[in-house]
């Protein structure tokens, strides 16, 4: 095996394992809630609701982005084409935007509902700020590379 295929193959394997484990954890986090209601004529109407952990859904989305990028790099390496840096900047900015919004949502949701003291939600605030700065960097990098290539 040539050395140029090692990194894309490892990225593809890691991405597929990340997606696979996220799907398994997402499916196993399901909690079934049974609820029944009595209708006007005395019959009972049974309803089932499933709740899933949203952390694993975020992991699935990020894993799919990582897997898509790894397959793109693998195909472009096989065809001896240098892969486009704009694609990597765009995918990284989307990934960091997803993480940034998730951390912001968690921080503001827990602060407004007053579930946890502010001391416990500081991690989400700092992650929100740092991930927002990284996302802005990759967005600016995408547009400057796009301007250079145009």
C-alpha positions in Angstrom: 0.0 0.0 0.0 1.3 3.4 -0.9 1.8 6.0 1.8 -0.6 8.5 0.1 -3.5 6.2 0.8 -2.9 5.7 4.5 -4.3 9.0 5.8 -7.5 8.9 3.6 -8.2 5.3 4.5 -7.8 5.9 8.2 -10.0 9.0 8.0 -12.7 6.9 6.2 -12.5 4.1 8.8 -12.6 6.6 11.7 -15.6 8.4 10.1 -17.5 5.2 9.5 -16.9 4.0 13.1 -17.9 7.4 14.4 -21.2 7.2 12.5 -21.8 3.6 13.4 -21.2 4.2 17.2 -23.4 7.3 17.1 -26.2 5.4 15.5 -26.0 2.6 18.1 -25.8 5.0 21.0 -28.7 7.1 19.5 -30.9 4.0 19.2 -30.0 2.7 22.6 -30.8 6.1 24.2 -34.5 5.7 23.3 -36.9 6.0 26.2 -40.4 4.8 25.7 -43.2 6.7 27.5 -46.6 5.1 27.6 -49.5 7.4 28.1 -53.2 6.6 27.9 -56.2 8.9 27.7 -59.8 8.1 28.4 -62.2 9.2 25.6 -65.7 10.5 26.1 -67.4 7.1 25.5 -65.2 5.4 28.1 -62.6 3.8 25.8 -58.9 4.2 26.4 -56.6 5.6 23.8 -53.0 4.4 24.2 -50.1 6.5 22.9 -46.4 5.8 22.8 -43.8 8.5 22.7 -40.1 7.9 22.2 -37.4 10.3 23.4 -33.8 10.2 22.2 -30.7 11.9 23.4 -29.8 14.8 21.1 -26.1 14.5 21.8 -25.9 11.4 19.7 -27.8 13.0 16.9 -25.2 15.8 16.8 -22.6 13.1 16.8 -24.2 11.4 13.8 -24.4 14.6 11.8 -20.8 15.4 12.5 -19.7 11.8 11.8 -21.5 11.9 8.4 -19.7 15.2 7.6 -16.4 13.7 8.5 -17.2 10.5 6.5 -18.2 12.5 3.5 -15.0 14.5 3.6 -12.9 11.4 4.1 -14.5 9.7 1.0 -13.9 12.9 -1.0 -10.2 12.9 0.0 -9.9 9.2 -0.8 -11.4 9.6 -4.2 -9.3 12.6 -5.1 -6.2 10.8 -3.9 -7.0 7.8 -6.0 -7.5 10.0 -9.1 -4.3 11.9 -8.4 -6.2 15.2 -8.1 -5.3 17.6 -5.4 -8.4 18.0 -3.3 -9.9 21.4 -3.0 -9.2 23.4 0.2 -12.5 25.2 -0.2 -14.4 22.0 0.4 -12.5 21.3 3.6 -13.0 24.9 4.8 -16.7 24.7 4.1 -17.1 21.4 5.8 -15.1 22.5 8.8 -17.1 25.7 9.1 -20.4 23.8 8.9 -19.1 21.3 11.6 -18.0 24.1 13.9 -21.3 26.0 13.3 -23.2 22.9 14.4 -21.1 22.5 17.5 -21.3 26.2 18.3 -25.1 26.3 18.0 -25.4 23.2 20.1 -23.3 24.6 22.9 -25.1 27.9 22.7 -28.5 26.1 22.9 -27.4 24.1 25.9 -26.0 27.2 27.7 -29.1 29.4 27.2 -31.6 26.6 27.8 -30.0 25.6 31.1 -29.5 29.2 32.2 -33.1 30.2 31.4 -34.7 27.2 32.9 -32.3 27.6 35.9 -31.8 23.8 36.0 -28.1 24.1 36.9 -26.2 26.9 38.6 -24.2 29.2 36.3 -21.0 27.6 37.5 -22.0 24.3 35.8 -23.0 25.9 32.5 -19.8 27.9 32.1 -18.3 25.1 30.0 -21.1 25.5 27.4 -20.6 29.3 27.3 -16.8 29.1 26.8 -17.2 26.4 24.2 -19.8 28.5 22.4 -17.5 31.5 22.2 -14.4 29.5 21.2 -16.3 27.4 18.6 -17.9 30.6 17.2 -14.5 32.1 16.7 -13.1 29.0 15.0 -16.2 28.8 12.8 -15.8 32.5 11.8 -12.1 31.8 10.9 -13.0 28.9 8.6 -15.8 30.9 7.0 -13.3 33.8 6.3 -10.8 31.3 5.1 -13.3 29.8 2.7 -14.2 33.2 1.2 -10.5 34.3 0.8 -9.6 31.0 -0.9 -12.6 31.3 -3.1 -11.6 34.9 -4.1 -8.0 33.7 -4.8 -9.2 30.9 -7.0 -11.7 33.0 -8.9 
